Amino acid sequence: MVEAVAGFLRYLKVERNASALTIKSYREDLDSLLEYLVATLGSVPHPSELTPLELRDYVAALHEAGYAETSISRRLASLRSFFKYAQRNKLVRDNPAKPLRNPRKRRKLPHFLTTQQIGTLLNTPPANEAFGLRDRAILETMYSAGLRVSELVGMNDEDVDFKQGLLRVRGKGKKERLAPLGTYACRALKRWLNVRRLSRKSGKRGLSPVFVNKYGDRITTRSIGRMLEKYLKLSGLDLRTSPHTLRHSFATHLLDRGADIRSVQELLGHKSLVTTQIYTHLSTANLRSVYEKAHPRSQTKAKISSSQVIKPADSLS
């Protein structure tokens, strides 16, 4: 087994031209397995003697040791690659790591802003400066349409339909969708477009980008990140907030106010409903409100009269 691991690492370096960091990661992952085998079996067996059950026990030991799901998945990937190499070199007949499944990743609830915090942020850019108007329009549009920052920077003049209040969005995989624009976003966009000045070199193939920098070039995602950070500091909001937080807030606020999840999926441009379901979390207060309105024996539904209250006896007879 030790010789097989050494041969695998040489194969990565010579034939696969893997980087030193990649080889180091594989070595650490495989050394971890070797240490486990010595500790549990007393020695390191031949690769052909290892079974899926023994590897599953190793994965269980990693879970018990508190390893993160991502770390365990990486070690499983290393094992699969190693035993695949061992198969090609006739060291094993079957890949014992192939049946093992990666642990399911825990999905963290996305960070989002409350409606009050959103209002504070959107009102922070100065309304008496050209680029203050631009920044207001950027923030309003991202929140109003639930855009990814890449979708926002790709907007062109012909994508905006003020009459219908719609925006044509080019999402992931070059898929297009129509997104509604609210009154506030339309107003902010119009004010910005009235003061915008495009240079001759702006856009490609005659396209006019909606949002430009001071040189007239299409604004970049990095510039939007820096712009948002500036307004977060000015408004005193959580600095963990990113441009994508506006998209999280968009979805959360729609669902909290009764929008159905299928509609939110379409508005976000998600291919799978599973991706959208992360937004179905509700605040504790909202959950309590729903419970009190819906449950037949909640405090607001079941008003207990004084005659229904069982009083303790004054004394025992």
C-alpha positions, 0 to 999 in steps of 0.5 A: 500500500505504501509503495502504491501510494508513492507510485501514485504520487510519482504518476501525478507529478510525471504524467499528469504534471500536477502542481506541488500543492495538488500533490501535497494535498493527495499525499496528506489525504492518503497518509490520513488513510494509512494512519487510520489503517495502522491504528485500527488494523495494526498494519497497512494491508495490500490495496487489493485487501481493502473493502468498501466497508473498511473505507466506510468505517474510515469515513465514519471516523472522519465524521466523528473527528469533526471534519467538515463535509467539504474536507471529507468529500475531498478525501473521498475524491483522493481515494477514488483517484488513487484506486482508479490508478491502482486498477489501471496498474492491476493492483486491485480488481475493483475500486473500493472507494467508488460506492462511497457517496460524498456527505451531503453539504449543509446549506447555510441560510443566505445573509439578507437585509430587512426591508428597513435596511434595504431602504437605508442602503438605497437612500445612501447614494447622493441624489445630487451627483451624477454618479450618486444617481448611477449608484442609486439606479444600480442598487434599485435595479439589483434589488427590484429585479433580483439580479446577479451582479454579472447580469447587471453589468451586462445590461444594455439600453435596449434591454430596458422597456420602461413602457412595460416595466420590464428588463431583459436579463441574460443569465447563466448559460446565456439563458434570457429571461424577463424581469419586472422593474418596480416604480422606484427602479424605473424612476432611478434608471431614468434619472441616471440615463438623463445625466449619463454620457457615453464615450465613443468607445463604450460598448461593443458591436454598437451596444450601449451599456446602461451602467458605465464608469467615469471613462464611459466604459462598461462598469465592472463587477469589482467596481460595484463591489467597491461601491457597495462597500463604501455605502455600507460604511456610510450607512452603518450596515453589516459589512458582510453584505455583498452585491449578491445579498440584494438578490437574497433579500429580493427572494426572501422578501417576496416569499415572506409576503406570500409569493409562491416559490415557483414564481420566485424561481422564474424571477431568479432564473433558477434552473432547479427548484431545489436552488430556490428552496433555500429562501423558504426560511422565515423569520421567527416573528413571521412564523409566530404570526402564521401559527397564531392565524392558522392554528385552531388552538393558538392564543388568538384563536382560542380565547379561554374564558375564566370559567374554563380555567381549572382552579386548584382546590383550597384544601384536600379532603 
